[in-house]
Amino acid sequence: MTAQEMRDLFLILYDKITNLAAPGYSDGEISDFLNKAQLQFVKHRYSEKGNKYQEGFEQTEKRRKDLVQLTRNVEATLSTDQVGVSPNGYFYDLPVGYLYTLREEATIISTDDCFNGKRIYIKPITHDEYAINLDNPFKRPDKTVVWRLDFSYPSASTSSTLSTKRHELVTDGTYTIGTYHVRYLIIPSDINVTDNIGSELDPSVHEEIVDIAVRIASGITDPGSYQLKLMEQQQGE
């Protein structure tokens, strides 16, 4: 479905909900609704808590297809700014547009030939878990697992064309990280009705995005109708 076809469907459904009584929206405003809906759709599909079937990303064939167009691979870049890093830790800058991690591993460099070059598991942890388990020999990082902490965005002085998110990888100090491998979801590109730039998501979900956009728009003109439609959405897929 093209962006203009999404707009046309939006207008039909919106007029139906509002009984032709609501004010019209420009192409730019409809683009904004579609983009908010698109991002809401992605977050809803990624999290199993956002739908009645309690199905997260990749739990069913449909869910895999819903977001497959947003899946990317990257070998994350070691940050040039390592100020404030934890002991045995390394900051890695993530790509522009990064949204959620799907899978991550590290290829390690070690003087031990049995481990050198191995690709090992990365475990995401919270800062509380870091503080609690740092001195626990049974739970701290070793040659089979690297800890990963989410870290703050770079400072405001950092160019917007560079990374906007960062991970901190923590080892046990007996090896270094050669390559940080990440498979992730990107933020979808904007839909632009004026320039007819459509959604990059699979065409099978375009009507669902329009439905969400209509619910968002109706929430502005008729909050009561919005709450009803929101309940319908939560009961849907």
Phi and psi restraints in degrees (value plus and minus 20) as a CYANA .aco file:
   2 THR   PHI     -94.0   -54.0
   2 THR   PSI     148.6   188.6
   3 ALA   PHI     -83.0   -43.0
   3 ALA   PSI     -58.4   -18.4
   4 GLN   PHI     -91.6   -51.6
   4 GLN   PSI     -51.8   -11.8
   5 GLU   PHI     -88.2   -48.2
   5 GLU   PSI     -56.2   -16.2
   6 MET   PHI     -85.2   -45.2
   6 MET   PSI     -60.0   -20.0
   7 ARG   PHI     -81.1   -41.1
   7 ARG   PSI     -66.2   -26.2
   8 ASP   PHI     -81.6   -41.6
   8 ASP   PSI     -62.3   -22.3
   9 LEU   PHI     -86.7   -46.7
   9 LEU   PSI     -59.3   -19.3
  10 PHE   PHI     -75.9   -35.9
  10 PHE   PSI     -67.7   -27.7
  11 LEU   PHI     -85.2   -45.2
  11 LEU   PSI     -59.6   -19.6
  12 ILE   PHI     -82.5   -42.5
  12 ILE   PSI     -69.2   -29.2
  13 LEU   PHI     -89.5   -49.5
  13 LEU   PSI     -58.4   -18.4
  14 TYR   PHI     -85.1   -45.1
  14 TYR   PSI     -64.1   -24.1
  15 ASP   PHI     -83.9   -43.9
  15 ASP   PSI     -54.0   -14.0
  16 LYS   PHI     -87.2   -47.2
  16 LYS   PSI     -62.2   -22.2
  17 ILE   PHI     -87.7   -47.7
  17 ILE   PSI     -61.7   -21.7
  18 THR   PHI    -111.9   -71.9
  18 THR   PSI     -19.1    20.9
  19 ASN   PHI      36.5    76.5
  19 ASN   PSI      16.8    56.8
  20 LEU   PHI      43.6    83.6
  20 LEU   PSI      -6.3    33.7
  21 ALA   PHI    -115.2   -75.2
  21 ALA   PSI     -32.7     7.3
  22 ALA   PHI    -109.1   -69.1
  22 ALA   PSI     135.4   175.4
  23 PRO   PHI     -86.4   -46.4
  23 PRO   PSI     131.6   171.6
  24 GLY   PHI     -97.8   -57.8
  24 GLY   PSI     146.7   186.7
  25 TYR   PHI    -141.7  -101.7
  25 TYR   PSI     127.4   167.4
  26 SER   PHI     -97.1   -57.1
  26 SER   PSI     147.8   187.8
  27 ASP   PHI     -79.2   -39.2
  27 ASP   PSI     -58.3   -18.3
  28 GLY   PHI     -84.2   -44.2
  28 GLY   PSI     -61.1   -21.1
  29 GLU   PHI     -88.5   -48.5
  29 GLU   PSI     -58.6   -18.6
  30 ILE   PHI     -85.3   -45.3
  30 ILE   PSI     -58.1   -18.1
  31 SER   PHI     -78.9   -38.9
  31 SER   PSI     -62.9   -22.9
  32 ASP   PHI     -81.2   -41.2
  32 ASP   PSI     -64.2   -24.2
  33 PHE   PHI     -81.9   -41.9
  33 PHE   PSI     -63.3   -23.3
  34 LEU   PHI     -84.6   -44.6
  34 LEU   PSI     -58.1   -18.1
  35 ASN   PHI     -90.7   -50.7
  35 ASN   PSI     -59.0   -19.0
  36 LYS   PHI     -83.2   -43.2
  36 LYS   PSI     -61.1   -21.1
  37 ALA   PHI     -85.7   -45.7
  37 ALA   PSI     -61.1   -21.1
  38 GLN   PHI     -81.2   -41.2
  38 GLN   PSI     -66.0   -26.0
  39 LEU   PHI     -87.5   -47.5
  39 LEU   PSI     -58.7   -18.7
  40 GLN   PHI     -82.0   -42.0
  40 GLN   PSI     -60.4   -20.4
  41 PHE   PHI     -80.5   -40.5
  41 PHE   PSI     -65.9   -25.9
  42 VAL   PHI     -81.5   -41.5
  42 VAL   PSI     -67.2   -27.2
  43 LYS   PHI     -84.5   -44.5
  43 LYS   PSI     -58.1   -18.1
  44 HIS   PHI     -84.5   -44.5
  44 HIS   PSI     -62.5   -22.5
  45 ARG   PHI     -93.4   -53.4
  45 ARG   PSI     -51.5   -11.5
  46 TYR   PHI     -89.0   -49.0
  46 TYR   PSI     -58.6   -18.6
  47 SER   PHI    -117.2   -77.2
  47 SER   PSI     111.2   151.2
  48 GLU   PHI     -92.1   -52.1
  48 GLU   PSI     -33.0     7.0
  49 LYS   PHI    -103.0   -63.0
  49 LYS   PSI     -26.9    13.1
  50 GLY   PHI    -118.5   -78.5
  50 GLY   PSI      -9.7    30.3
  51 ASN   PHI    -168.6  -128.6
  51 ASN   PSI     139.3   179.3
  52 LYS   PHI     -88.5   -48.5
  52 LYS   PSI     -43.4    -3.4
  53 TYR   PHI    -104.2   -64.2
  53 TYR   PSI     -26.1    13.9
  54 GLN   PHI      34.9    74.9
  54 GLN   PSI      21.8    61.8
  55 GLU   PHI    -129.8   -89.8
  55 GLU   PSI      99.5   139.5
  56 GLY   PHI    -109.7   -69.7
  56 GLY   PSI    -195.4  -155.4
  57 PHE   PHI     -77.6   -37.6
  57 PHE   PSI     112.6   152.6
  58 GLU   PHI      53.5    93.5
  58 GLU   PSI     -12.6    27.4
  59 GLN   PHI     -98.1   -58.1
  59 GLN   PSI     -41.0    -1.0
  60 THR   PHI    -156.1  -116.1
  60 THR   PSI     144.2   184.2
  61 GLU   PHI     -80.3   -40.3
  61 GLU   PSI     -61.9   -21.9
  62 LYS   PHI     -82.1   -42.1
  62 LYS   PSI     -63.4   -23.4
  63 ARG   PHI     -85.3   -45.3
  63 ARG   PSI     -56.4   -16.4
  64 ARG   PHI     -83.4   -43.4
  64 ARG   PSI     -61.8   -21.8
  65 LYS   PHI     -90.9   -50.9
  65 LYS   PSI     -52.0   -12.0
  66 ASP   PHI     -77.0   -37.0
  66 ASP   PSI     -60.1   -20.1
  67 LEU   PHI    -136.5   -96.5
  67 LEU   PSI     -12.0    28.0
  68 VAL   PHI     -80.0   -40.0
  68 VAL   PSI     -51.4   -11.4
  69 GLN   PHI     -88.8   -48.8
  69 GLN   PSI     -33.2     6.8
  70 LEU   PHI    -121.0   -81.0
  70 LEU   PSI     -16.6    23.4
  71 THR   PHI    -103.8   -63.8
  71 THR   PSI     111.7   151.7
  72 ARG   PHI    -156.5  -116.5
  72 ARG   PSI     139.6   179.6
  73 ASN   PHI    -136.7   -96.7
  73 ASN   PSI     127.8   167.8
  74 VAL   PHI    -174.6  -134.6
  74 VAL   PSI     129.0   169.0
  75 GLU   PHI    -120.7   -80.7
  75 GLU   PSI      81.3   121.3
  76 ALA   PHI     -80.7   -40.7
  76 ALA   PSI     130.6   170.6
  77 THR   PHI    -110.9   -70.9
  77 THR   PSI     111.0   151.0
  78 LEU   PHI     -83.3   -43.3
  78 LEU   PSI     106.0   146.0
  79 SER   PHI     -88.3   -48.3
  79 SER   PSI     123.8   163.8
  80 THR   PHI     -98.7   -58.7
  80 THR   PSI     -34.4     5.6
  81 ASP   PHI    -124.9   -84.9
  81 ASP   PSI      83.4   123.4
  82 GLN   PHI    -128.8   -88.8
  82 GLN   PSI      -0.9    39.1
  83 VAL   PHI     -88.2   -48.2
  83 VAL   PSI     106.4   146.4
  84 GLY   PHI      67.6   107.6
  84 GLY   PSI     -12.4    27.6
  85 VAL   PHI     -87.5   -47.5
  85 VAL   PSI     128.2   168.2
  86 SER   PHI     -91.4   -51.4
  86 SER   PSI     140.2   180.2
  87 PRO   PHI     -74.4   -34.4
  87 PRO   PSI     113.3   153.3
  88 ASN   PHI      42.0    82.0
  88 ASN   PSI       4.9    44.9
  89 GLY   PHI    -129.7   -89.7
  89 GLY   PSI     141.6   181.6
  90 TYR   PHI    -162.0  -122.0
  90 TYR   PSI     114.2   154.2
  91 PHE   PHI    -107.3   -67.3
  91 PHE   PSI     117.2   157.2
  92 TYR   PHI    -145.8  -105.8
  92 TYR   PSI     109.2   149.2
  93 ASP   PHI    -102.7   -62.7
  93 ASP   PSI     115.0   155.0
  94 LEU   PHI    -116.2   -76.2
  94 LEU   PSI     138.6   178.6
  95 PRO   PHI     -86.1   -46.1
  95 PRO   PSI     134.4   174.4
  96 VAL   PHI     -79.9   -39.9
  96 VAL   PSI     115.5   155.5
  97 GLY   PHI      70.3   110.3
  97 GLY   PSI     -22.5    17.5
  98 TYR   PHI     -80.0   -40.0
  98 TYR   PSI     115.3   155.3
  99 LEU   PHI    -139.2   -99.2
  99 LEU   PSI     -84.3   -44.3
 100 TYR   PHI    -155.3  -115.3
 100 TYR   PSI     124.8   164.8
 101 THR   PHI    -102.2   -62.2
 101 THR   PSI     115.7   155.7
 102 LEU   PHI    -124.4   -84.4
 102 LEU   PSI     -60.2   -20.2
 103 ARG   PHI    -176.0  -136.0
 103 ARG   PSI     124.3   164.3
 104 GLU   PHI    -170.1  -130.1
 104 GLU   PSI     121.0   161.0
 105 GLU   PHI    -164.5  -124.5
 105 GLU   PSI     144.4   184.4
 106 ALA   PHI    -150.6  -110.6
 106 ALA   PSI     113.3   153.3
 107 THR   PHI    -110.4   -70.4
 107 THR   PSI     104.4   144.4
 108 ILE   PHI    -121.8   -81.8
 108 ILE   PSI     136.0   176.0
 109 ILE   PHI    -134.5   -94.5
 109 ILE   PSI     101.3   141.3
 110 SER   PHI    -161.2  -121.2
 110 SER   PSI     130.4   170.4
 111 THR   PHI     -95.5   -55.5
 111 THR   PSI     -32.2     7.8
 112 ASP   PHI    -106.6   -66.6
 112 ASP   PSI      92.8   132.8
 113 ASP   PHI     -80.4   -40.4
 113 ASP   PSI     -43.6    -3.6
 114 CYS   PHI     -91.2   -51.2
 114 CYS   PSI     -42.4    -2.4
 115 PHE   PHI    -134.7   -94.7
 115 PHE   PSI     -41.1    -1.1
 116 ASN   PHI     -78.4   -38.4
 116 ASN   PSI     108.2   148.2
 117 GLY   PHI      65.8   105.8
 117 GLY   PSI     -22.4    17.6
 118 LYS   PHI     -91.7   -51.7
 118 LYS   PSI     129.6   169.6
 119 ARG   PHI    -124.3   -84.3
 119 ARG   PSI      95.2   135.2
 120 ILE   PHI    -138.7   -98.7
 120 ILE   PSI     146.8   186.8
 121 TYR   PHI     -91.6   -51.6
 121 TYR   PSI     124.2   164.2
 122 ILE   PHI    -135.7   -95.7
 122 ILE   PSI     108.3   148.3
 123 LYS   PHI    -127.7   -87.7
 123 LYS   PSI      95.8   135.8
 124 PRO   PHI     -90.4   -50.4
 124 PRO   PSI     113.1   153.1
 125 ILE   PHI    -154.8  -114.8
 125 ILE   PSI     145.5   185.5
 126 THR   PHI    -111.7   -71.7
 126 THR   PSI     148.1   188.1
 127 HIS   PHI     -87.9   -47.9
 127 HIS   PSI     -50.5   -10.5
 128 ASP   PHI     -85.4   -45.4
 128 ASP   PSI     -63.1   -23.1
 129 GLU   PHI     -82.5   -42.5
 129 GLU   PSI     -58.0   -18.0
 130 TYR   PHI     -79.4   -39.4
 130 TYR   PSI     -68.8   -28.8
 131 ALA   PHI     -84.8   -44.8
 131 ALA   PSI     -58.2   -18.2
 132 ILE   PHI     -93.9   -53.9
 132 ILE   PSI     -59.1   -19.1
 133 ASN   PHI    -123.9   -83.9
 133 ASN   PSI     -19.8    20.2
 134 LEU   PHI     -77.1   -37.1
 134 LEU   PSI     -57.5   -17.5
 135 ASP   PHI    -119.3   -79.3
 135 ASP   PSI     -11.3    28.7
 136 ASN   PHI    -110.4   -70.4
 136 ASN   PSI      90.6   130.6
 137 PRO   PHI     -84.2   -44.2
 137 PRO   PSI     -36.6     3.4
 138 PHE   PHI    -114.1   -74.1
 138 PHE   PSI     -31.0     9.0
 139 LYS   PHI    -144.7  -104.7
 139 LYS   PSI     -31.5     8.5
 140 ARG   PHI     -96.4   -56.4
 140 ARG   PSI     148.8   188.8
 141 PRO   PHI     -81.1   -41.1
 141 PRO   PSI     131.6   171.6
 142 ASP   PHI    -168.0  -128.0
 142 ASP   PSI    -179.0  -139.0
 143 LYS   PHI    -100.9   -60.9
 143 LYS   PSI     -14.4    25.6
 144 THR   PHI    -134.1   -94.1
 144 THR   PSI     -31.3     8.7
 145 VAL   PHI    -171.2  -131.2
 145 VAL   PSI     120.7   160.7
 146 VAL   PHI    -133.7   -93.7
 146 VAL   PSI     119.5   159.5
 147 TRP   PHI    -103.7   -63.7
 147 TRP   PSI     128.2   168.2
 148 ARG   PHI    -149.4  -109.4
 148 ARG   PSI     107.3   147.3
 149 LEU   PHI    -134.4   -94.4
 149 LEU   PSI     119.6   159.6
 150 ASP   PHI     -97.8   -57.8
 150 ASP   PSI     119.8   159.8
 151 PHE   PHI    -146.8  -106.8
 151 PHE   PSI     151.1   191.1
 152 SER   PHI     -86.4   -46.4
 152 SER   PSI     141.5   181.5
 153 TYR   PHI     -86.4   -46.4
 153 TYR   PSI     133.7   173.7
 154 PRO   PHI     -79.1   -39.1
 154 PRO   PSI     144.6   184.6
 155 SER   PHI     -84.0   -44.0
 155 SER   PSI     144.3   184.3
 156 ALA   PHI     -82.5   -42.5
 156 ALA   PSI     -40.4    -0.4
 157 SER   PHI     -97.5   -57.5
 157 SER   PSI     -31.9     8.1
 158 THR   PHI     -90.5   -50.5
 158 THR   PSI     117.5   157.5
 159 SER   PHI     -79.7   -39.7
 159 SER   PSI     118.7   158.7
 160 SER   PHI     -87.7   -47.7
 160 SER   PSI     -33.4     6.6
 161 THR   PHI    -103.4   -63.4
 161 THR   PSI     -28.7    11.3
 162 LEU   PHI    -114.4   -74.4
 162 LEU   PSI    -190.7  -150.7
 163 SER   PHI     -78.6   -38.6
 163 SER   PSI     125.9   165.9
 164 THR   PHI    -132.7   -92.7
 164 THR   PSI     -29.9    10.1
 165 LYS   PHI    -156.2  -116.2
 165 LYS   PSI     139.6   179.6
 166 ARG   PHI    -166.2  -126.2
 166 ARG   PSI     123.5   163.5
 167 HIS   PHI    -134.9   -94.9
 167 HIS   PSI     127.9   167.9
 168 GLU   PHI    -132.2   -92.2
 168 GLU   PSI      99.6   139.6
 169 LEU   PHI    -120.4   -80.4
 169 LEU   PSI     111.6   151.6
 170 VAL   PHI    -140.9  -100.9
 170 VAL   PSI     106.1   146.1
 171 THR   PHI    -127.4   -87.4
 171 THR   PSI    -197.2  -157.2
 172 ASP   PHI    -109.3   -69.3
 172 ASP   PSI     -18.7    21.3
 173 GLY   PHI      69.9   109.9
 173 GLY   PSI     -23.5    16.5
 174 THR   PHI    -113.0   -73.0
 174 THR   PSI     -23.5    16.5
 175 TYR   PHI    -173.5  -133.5
 175 TYR   PSI     149.7   189.7
 176 THR   PHI    -139.6   -99.6
 176 THR   PSI     145.4   185.4
 177 ILE   PHI    -113.5   -73.5
 177 ILE   PSI     102.6   142.6
 178 GLY   PHI    -102.3   -62.3
 178 GLY   PSI     -71.7   -31.7
 179 THR   PHI    -160.0  -120.0
 179 THR   PSI     114.7   154.7
 180 TYR   PHI    -123.5   -83.5
 180 TYR   PSI      90.7   130.7
 181 HIS   PHI    -117.4   -77.4
 181 HIS   PSI     108.2   148.2
 182 VAL   PHI    -153.2  -113.2
 182 VAL   PSI     110.0   150.0
 183 ARG   PHI    -129.0   -89.0
 183 ARG   PSI     112.2   152.2
 184 TYR   PHI    -169.6  -129.6
 184 TYR   PSI     149.4   189.4
 185 LEU   PHI    -119.4   -79.4
 185 LEU   PSI     119.6   159.6
 186 ILE   PHI    -117.1   -77.1
 186 ILE   PSI     139.5   179.5
 187 ILE   PHI     -89.6   -49.6
 187 ILE   PSI     108.4   148.4
 188 PRO   PHI     -83.5   -43.5
 188 PRO   PSI     126.5   166.5
 189 SER   PHI     -84.4   -44.4
 189 SER   PSI     132.6   172.6
 190 ASP   PHI     -88.0   -48.0
 190 ASP   PSI     123.9   163.9
 191 ILE   PHI    -104.9   -64.9
 191 ILE   PSI     115.2   155.2
 192 ASN   PHI    -151.0  -111.0
 192 ASN   PSI      85.4   125.4
 193 VAL   PHI     -85.6   -45.6
 193 VAL   PSI     -60.9   -20.9
 194 THR   PHI     -79.1   -39.1
 194 THR   PSI     -65.1   -25.1
 195 ASP   PHI    -113.7   -73.7
 195 ASP   PSI     -14.9    25.1
 196 ASN   PHI      35.9    75.9
 196 ASN   PSI      23.4    63.4
 197 ILE   PHI    -117.2   -77.2
 197 ILE   PSI      90.2   130.2
 198 GLY   PHI    -104.7   -64.7
 198 GLY   PSI    -197.6  -157.6
 199 SER   PHI     -94.6   -54.6
 199 SER   PSI     121.3   161.3
 200 GLU   PHI    -105.0   -65.0
 200 GLU   PSI     -25.0    15.0
 201 LEU   PHI     -90.3   -50.3
 201 LEU   PSI     143.4   183.4
 202 ASP   PHI     -76.8   -36.8
 202 ASP   PSI     116.6   156.6
 203 PRO   PHI     -75.3   -35.3
 203 PRO   PSI     -43.8    -3.8
 204 SER   PHI     -85.9   -45.9
 204 SER   PSI     -35.9     4.1
 205 VAL   PHI    -128.6   -88.6
 205 VAL   PSI     -18.3    21.7
 206 HIS   PHI     -82.6   -42.6
 206 HIS   PSI     -59.9   -19.9
 207 GLU   PHI     -85.4   -45.4
 207 GLU   PSI     -55.2   -15.2
 208 GLU   PHI     -84.2   -44.2
 208 GLU   PSI     -58.0   -18.0
 209 ILE   PHI     -84.1   -44.1
 209 ILE   PSI     -62.3   -22.3
 210 VAL   PHI     -82.2   -42.2
 210 VAL   PSI     -62.7   -22.7
 211 ASP   PHI     -76.9   -36.9
 211 ASP   PSI     -64.3   -24.3
 212 ILE   PHI     -85.5   -45.5
 212 ILE   PSI     -61.0   -21.0
 213 ALA   PHI     -81.0   -41.0
 213 ALA   PSI     -59.9   -19.9
 214 VAL   PHI     -84.6   -44.6
 214 VAL   PSI     -60.3   -20.3
 215 ARG   PHI     -83.6   -43.6
 215 ARG   PSI     -59.6   -19.6
 216 ILE   PHI     -85.1   -45.1
 216 ILE   PSI     -64.7   -24.7
 217 ALA   PHI     -85.2   -45.2
 217 ALA   PSI     -61.5   -21.5
 218 SER   PHI     -88.5   -48.5
 218 SER   PSI     -44.7    -4.7
 219 GLY   PHI     -86.4   -46.4
 219 GLY   PSI     -43.6    -3.6
 220 ILE   PHI    -100.5   -60.5
 220 ILE   PSI     -63.4   -23.4
 221 THR   PHI    -108.0   -68.0
 221 THR   PSI     -46.2    -6.2
 222 ASP   PHI    -167.6  -127.6
 222 ASP   PSI      65.8   105.8
 223 PRO   PHI     -76.7   -36.7
 223 PRO   PSI     -54.9   -14.9
 224 GLY   PHI     -83.8   -43.8
 224 GLY   PSI     -63.3   -23.3
 225 SER   PHI     -84.5   -44.5
 225 SER   PSI     -57.3   -17.3
 226 TYR   PHI     -81.1   -41.1
 226 TYR   PSI     -65.2   -25.2
 227 GLN   PHI     -82.3   -42.3
 227 GLN   PSI     -58.7   -18.7
 228 LEU   PHI     -84.1   -44.1
 228 LEU   PSI     -65.7   -25.7
 229 LYS   PHI     -86.9   -46.9
 229 LYS   PSI     -53.7   -13.7
 230 LEU   PHI     -84.1   -44.1
 230 LEU   PSI     -60.5   -20.5
 231 MET   PHI     -84.1   -44.1
 231 MET   PSI     -57.4   -17.4
 232 GLU   PHI     -84.0   -44.0
 232 GLU   PSI     -60.6   -20.6
 233 GLN   PHI     -82.8   -42.8
 233 GLN   PSI     -63.4   -23.4
 234 GLN   PHI     -86.0   -46.0
 234 GLN   PSI     -45.8    -5.8
 235 GLN   PHI    -107.3   -67.3
 235 GLN   PSI     -32.3     7.7
 236 GLY   PHI    -108.2   -68.2
 236 GLY   PSI    -190.1  -150.1
